[in-house]
Amino acid sequence: MISSVELAPLRAALRLVQRDLDAGSPRGPGLDAEPGAEGLDAGGEAVVAGTGRFRLVATEQGVFVALPDGRFWVGGAGALPLADPRGEHADSAAATVAVAMGAQECLSELLWHRWPRCPEHGATLRAETADGEAVWCCGVGHRVAAVGGLARAMTRPPASPGTGVPAAVQDERPGPDAAGAAGVDADGANGTEPEVV
Protein backbone atom coordinates (compact mmCIF):
# COMPACT_ATOMS: atom_id res chain seq x y z
CA MET A 1 0.00 0.00 0.00
CA ILE A 2 1.30 3.44 -0.90
CA SER A 3 1.31 5.96 1.94
CA SER A 4 -0.22 9.43 1.73
CA VAL A 5 3.26 10.87 2.42
CA GLU A 6 4.58 9.16 -0.73
CA LEU A 7 1.64 10.50 -2.77
CA ALA A 8 1.56 14.05 -1.38
CA PRO A 9 3.89 15.64 -3.98
CA LEU A 10 2.03 13.89 -6.82
CA ARG A 11 -1.36 15.03 -5.54
CA ALA A 12 -0.12 18.62 -5.24
CA ALA A 13 1.33 18.38 -8.75
CA LEU A 14 -1.93 17.00 -10.15
CA ARG A 15 -3.81 19.99 -8.71
CA LEU A 16 -1.48 22.34 -10.63
CA VAL A 17 -1.77 20.38 -13.87
CA GLN A 18 -5.56 20.18 -13.48
CA ARG A 19 -5.66 23.96 -13.10
CA ASP A 20 -3.95 24.21 -16.51
CA LEU A 21 -6.30 21.61 -18.02
CA ASP A 22 -9.27 23.58 -16.70
CA ALA A 23 -7.83 26.79 -18.17
CA GLY A 24 -7.90 25.22 -21.63
CA SER A 25 -6.32 26.87 -24.61
CA PRO A 26 -7.50 27.87 -28.07
CA ARG A 27 -7.21 24.19 -29.05
CA GLY A 28 -7.14 22.54 -25.64
CA PRO A 29 -9.15 19.99 -23.71
CA GLY A 30 -12.61 20.97 -22.59
CA LEU A 31 -13.18 23.78 -25.08
CA ASP A 32 -15.95 23.57 -27.66
CA ALA A 33 -17.48 20.68 -25.72
CA GLU A 34 -20.61 20.50 -23.64
CA PRO A 35 -20.16 18.70 -20.31
CA GLY A 36 -20.13 14.99 -21.06
CA ALA A 37 -19.38 15.52 -24.76
CA GLU A 38 -16.44 13.83 -26.40
CA GLY A 39 -15.13 13.63 -29.93
CA LEU A 40 -13.72 16.29 -32.25
CA ASP A 41 -14.14 20.05 -32.19
CA ALA A 42 -14.80 22.13 -35.31
CA GLY A 43 -11.06 22.14 -36.12
CA GLY A 44 -10.78 18.35 -35.97
CA GLU A 45 -8.98 18.37 -32.61
CA ALA A 46 -9.89 15.82 -29.93
CA VAL A 47 -11.75 17.28 -26.97
CA VAL A 48 -12.15 15.99 -23.45
CA ALA A 49 -15.35 16.51 -21.50
CA GLY A 50 -15.09 19.92 -19.83
CA THR A 51 -16.01 18.78 -16.33
CA GLY A 52 -13.64 15.80 -16.04
CA ARG A 53 -10.93 15.59 -13.41
CA PHE A 54 -7.72 13.74 -14.10
CA ARG A 55 -6.66 11.39 -11.32
CA LEU A 56 -3.85 9.25 -10.02
CA VAL A 57 -4.21 5.48 -10.22
CA ALA A 58 -2.02 2.83 -8.64
CA THR A 59 -1.35 -0.54 -10.29
CA GLU A 60 1.21 -3.26 -9.80
CA GLN A 61 3.41 -1.33 -12.26
CA GLY A 62 3.28 1.93 -10.24
CA VAL A 63 1.29 5.16 -10.04
CA PHE A 64 0.05 6.82 -13.25
CA VAL A 65 -1.99 9.84 -14.34
CA ALA A 66 -5.41 8.76 -15.65
CA LEU A 67 -7.99 10.45 -17.84
CA PRO A 68 -11.33 11.33 -16.22
CA ASP A 69 -12.80 8.07 -17.59
CA GLY A 70 -10.07 6.03 -15.86
CA ARG A 71 -7.89 5.17 -18.87
CA PHE A 72 -4.16 5.68 -18.43
CA TRP A 73 -0.93 5.16 -20.36
CA VAL A 74 1.91 3.04 -18.98
CA GLY A 75 4.38 3.67 -21.82
CA GLY A 76 6.58 6.67 -22.37
CA ALA A 77 7.90 8.16 -19.15
CA GLY A 78 6.53 5.24 -17.11
CA ALA A 79 5.35 5.27 -13.52
CA LEU A 80 5.41 8.50 -11.52
CA PRO A 81 8.15 8.95 -8.90
CA LEU A 82 6.98 8.49 -5.33
CA ALA A 83 8.33 10.58 -2.47
CA ASP A 84 10.42 9.01 0.26
CA PRO A 85 8.03 7.38 2.82
CA ARG A 86 9.57 9.59 5.53
CA GLY A 87 8.70 12.70 3.51
CA GLU A 88 12.34 13.56 2.91
CA HIS A 89 13.78 14.57 -0.45
CA ALA A 90 10.42 15.30 -2.06
CA ASP A 91 11.20 17.34 -5.18
CA SER A 92 7.95 19.13 -5.97
CA ALA A 93 9.20 20.53 -9.31
CA ALA A 94 10.25 17.06 -10.52
CA ALA A 95 6.92 15.59 -9.36
CA THR A 96 5.03 18.35 -11.18
CA VAL A 97 6.96 17.79 -14.41
CA ALA A 98 6.32 14.02 -14.17
CA VAL A 99 2.57 14.52 -13.63
CA ALA A 100 2.37 17.07 -16.46
CA MET A 101 4.14 14.62 -18.77
CA GLY A 102 1.77 11.87 -17.65
CA ALA A 103 -1.26 14.01 -18.49
CA GLN A 104 0.24 14.92 -21.86
CA GLU A 105 0.96 11.27 -22.63
CA CYS A 106 -2.62 10.25 -21.79
CA LEU A 107 -4.00 12.92 -24.10
CA SER A 108 -1.51 12.19 -26.85
CA GLU A 109 -1.47 8.41 -26.81
CA LEU A 110 -5.08 7.67 -25.93
CA LEU A 111 -6.90 10.59 -27.59
CA TRP A 112 -4.30 11.68 -30.18
CA HIS A 113 -4.49 15.21 -28.85
CA ARG A 114 -1.54 17.48 -28.18
CA TRP A 115 -1.91 19.75 -25.18
CA PRO A 116 -1.09 22.44 -24.16
CA ARG A 117 -0.29 24.67 -27.10
CA CYS A 118 1.87 27.78 -27.14
CA PRO A 119 -0.44 30.80 -27.40
CA GLU A 120 2.12 32.51 -29.64
CA HIS A 121 3.30 29.72 -31.97
CA GLY A 122 0.80 26.86 -31.66
CA ALA A 123 3.64 24.44 -30.83
CA THR A 124 3.01 21.79 -28.19
CA LEU A 125 4.45 22.90 -24.86
CA ARG A 126 6.63 20.61 -22.76
CA ALA A 127 7.02 20.60 -19.00
CA GLU A 128 10.57 21.15 -17.74
CA THR A 129 12.32 22.08 -14.54
CA ALA A 130 13.99 25.49 -14.71
CA ASP A 131 15.51 27.29 -11.74
CA GLY A 132 13.82 24.83 -9.37
CA GLU A 133 10.36 25.45 -10.82
CA ALA A 134 8.15 23.37 -13.13
CA VAL A 135 7.44 25.42 -16.26
CA TRP A 136 5.78 25.00 -19.65
CA CYS A 137 8.28 25.65 -22.46
CA CYS A 138 7.60 26.16 -26.14
CA GLY A 139 9.45 24.02 -28.65
CA VAL A 140 10.34 27.23 -30.47
CA GLY A 141 12.50 28.22 -27.49
CA HIS A 142 10.80 30.23 -24.76
CA ARG A 143 9.09 29.76 -21.39
CA VAL A 144 5.35 30.26 -21.49
CA ALA A 145 4.22 29.88 -17.85
CA ALA A 146 4.75 28.03 -14.62
CA VAL A 147 2.82 24.76 -14.48
CA GLY A 148 -0.45 25.78 -12.84
CA GLY A 149 -0.29 29.30 -14.33
CA LEU A 150 -1.20 28.58 -17.93
CA ALA A 151 -4.47 30.56 -17.74
CA ARG A 152 -2.56 33.85 -17.54
CA ALA A 153 -0.45 32.93 -20.57
CA MET A 154 -3.53 32.00 -22.61
CA THR A 155 -5.02 35.47 -22.14
CA ARG A 156 -2.18 37.07 -24.14
CA PRO A 157 -3.12 38.35 -27.58
CA PRO A 158 -2.64 35.81 -30.39
CA ALA A 159 0.33 35.96 -32.76
CA SER A 160 0.03 38.39 -35.64
CA PRO A 161 -1.78 37.08 -38.74
CA GLY A 162 0.34 35.31 -41.30
CA THR A 163 3.04 34.10 -38.90
CA GLY A 164 1.88 30.48 -39.09
CA VAL A 165 3.23 27.48 -37.24
CA PRO A 166 6.64 26.19 -38.30
CA ALA A 167 6.38 22.90 -40.23
CA ALA A 168 8.54 21.16 -37.62
CA VAL A 169 5.91 21.64 -34.93
CA GLN A 170 2.68 21.07 -36.87
CA ASP A 171 0.29 18.43 -35.59
CA GLU A 172 1.14 14.99 -36.97
CA ARG A 173 -1.55 12.60 -35.79
CA PRO A 174 -1.27 8.99 -36.85
CA GLY A 175 -4.14 7.33 -38.64
CA PRO A 176 -6.57 5.09 -36.76
CA ASP A 177 -4.75 1.96 -37.95
CA ALA A 178 -1.33 3.07 -36.63
CA ALA A 179 0.68 0.23 -35.13
CA GLY A 180 1.86 0.33 -31.55
CA ALA A 181 -0.97 2.51 -30.22
CA ALA A 182 -1.92 0.09 -27.46
CA GLY A 183 -3.01 1.85 -24.29
CA VAL A 184 -4.24 0.58 -20.97
CA ASP A 185 -7.92 0.67 -20.27
CA ALA A 186 -9.59 1.24 -16.93
CA ASP A 187 -9.07 -2.42 -16.00
CA GLY A 188 -5.26 -2.08 -16.04
CA ALA A 189 -2.65 -3.90 -18.05
CA ASN A 190 -2.96 -7.25 -16.34
CA GLY A 191 -6.69 -7.45 -15.75
CA THR A 192 -6.55 -6.16 -12.18
CA GLU A 193 -8.59 -3.14 -11.23
CA PRO A 194 -6.39 -0.05 -10.72
CA GLU A 195 -6.77 1.74 -7.42
CA VAL A 196 -7.61 5.44 -7.53
CA VAL A 197 -5.18 7.10 -5.12
Secondary structure as GFF3:
##gff-version 3
##sequence-region A 1 197
A	DSSP	alpha_helix	4	23	.	.	.	ID=ss1
A	DSSP	beta_strand	39	40	.	.	.	ID=ss2
A	DSSP	beta_strand	46	47	.	.	.	ID=ss3
A	DSSP	beta_strand	55	59	.	.	.	ID=ss4
A	DSSP	beta_strand	62	66	.	.	.	ID=ss5
A	DSSP	alpha_helix	92	105	.	.	.	ID=ss6
A	DSSP	pi_helix	106	110	.	.	.	ID=ss7
A	DSSP	alpha_helix	111	111	.	.	.	ID=ss8
A	DSSP	beta_strand	125	130	.	.	.	ID=ss9
A	DSSP	beta_strand	133	138	.	.	.	ID=ss10
A	DSSP	beta_strand	143	146	.	.	.	ID=ss11
A	DSSP	alpha_helix	150	154	.	.	.	ID=ss12
A	DSSP	three_ten_helix	167	169	.	.	.	ID=ss13
A	DSSP	beta_strand	195	196	.	.	.	ID=ss14
###
